[in-house]
């Protein structure tokens, strides 16, 4: 079984059978799953921010999130977290 470490590696599926085939052969890395879920301590320490995004970009983000069964805000936070980890590793 192949393990992936980035949600970008999950394709958009054209059918349920192709999605079933993918999940039969692939699984998310444990760290990726842990990063996607917030503990109650992390949730209580959240800060609300305002971010202006082009409406077309936001629509595309929401569509991607929906195809992955994620909340779009959680997916954006996950992307930011992954990018931070990459930046830290590259230094």
Helices and strands as residue ranges (DSSP letters): E 2-4, G 7-9, H 16-25, E 26-28, H 30-36, H 40-44, H 55-67, H 72-90
